[in-house]
Amino acid sequence: METRQLLIMAFAAVAAGGFAYAFIEPRMTGEVTAEARQKKLAGARVRGGDNLGKTAGRIKQVSETLKEVERKKAANDKVTLHDKIVQAGLDWERQRFMLVSMACAVVMGFVSLIISGNLFVGIGAFIVGGLGLPQWLLIFLRNKRVSAFTTELPNALDVIVRGLRSGLPLGDCIRIIANEAAEPVKTEFRQIVEAQSIGLTIQEAVQGISKRVPTPEANFFSIVIEIQSKAGGNLSEVLSNLSKVLRERKKMKGKVAAMSMEAKASAAIIAALPFIVAILVYISSPDYMSRLWTTEAGKITMVVSGFWMLIGIMSMKKMINFDL
């Protein structure tokens, strides 16, 4: 009996030791805690992988949207005469512009012919009045309109951001800009509202703004709206960042203009110096200067000199103008 009791006690002790080794020892050495941490990290990796997959999908969607925008922009890169008139802010039809150009050509050609009495001078003035002056006027009006739009757009974006953060929908924010903003932003946003009223979506309505206002700022705005409508995201935060970027671009343009002002002044002086010297020499010695347009050698010299001066002026203009 004693031997049997001893064996039972021995087996009980071994069983207790095995139980302690199996369940207590891992907790004392930290193995259970380590396994729990490993499982937690594995779960985090899975969740991180899911988030990474979602992020990759979002990036892919944004990339595809950008490619689609670039394809549409490349398809619409051809600028017609009607587009130039719209970009200048005129509500003229193409026929009206052609009639005005023809009237300018006739008036300038006739006046130049009467004053000079030279047929070739009249023909040159006719060409300049019909082709050069109207196109220059369109470019001048377009640049003036683009400059005003670029100045006012960040303010309009700030109004949209405040409206979105206060709970207003994007369409109502755009209507506020269309009613209260300064020109030409007011007109452009009004056209967006009118496009929406006839059934177009917001991304379709803003696509035309970059064509009516050929500036990177307008293109940025249309791209942001189109990407947000397809990929989602915090539109107020995106537009707030865009407003900051546009303001920084304007500051940079101002700094570049200030830094290049000295070079522009030097280029203007160099370009005007030959004409000033020629006028002063003609005043002091008219017979000496008149040989430039009374002799064949003088005429050839004037043509060649004018050609090289034009090349020099264009080279200086290319060197001191910076595109941002």
WOMOUR-V878091 format. One line per field, one symbol per residue. phi: phi as a letter, one per 20 degrees, with the letter a starting at -180 (. if undefined). psi: psi as a letter, one per 20 degrees, with the letter a starting at -180 (. if undefined). burial: 1 if it has 9 or more other C-alpha atoms within 8 Angstrom, else 0. Layout:
phi = ???
psi = ???
burial = ???
This chain:
phi = .fffffffffffffffffffffdeffffenfffffffffffffffffffffffffffffffffffffffffffffdffdeffffffffnedfeffffffffffffffffffffffemdfffffffffffedffffffffffffffffffffeggfffffffffffeofffffffffffdcfefefgfffffffffffeoffffffeffffefcfbffffgfffffffffedmpefffffffffffffffffffffffffefffffffffffefffffffffffecfffffffdddffffffffffffffffffffffffddced
psi = gggghggghghgggggghgghhhgghhhijhghghghghghghhgghhhghhggghhgggggghgghhghghghhjhporhhghgghijqkqrhhgghggghggggggggghhgghjphhgggghggghhggghhhgggghghgggghghhhghghhhggghghhijqrhghghhgghhirqqjhggghhhgghhhhjiqrhhhhihihhhhnmqhghggghggggghhhiarnhggghghgggghhhggghgggghghihghggghgghhighhggggghhghnhhghihhjiqghgggggggghghhgggghghhhhippp.
burial = 000000000000000000111001111000100000000000000000000000000100110011001000000000000011111110000000100011111111111110000000111111111111110001111110110111011101111111110001010011111100100111111111101100010110111011111110111111111111001000010111011101101100100100010001001000100000010011000100111110000110110000001000100110010000
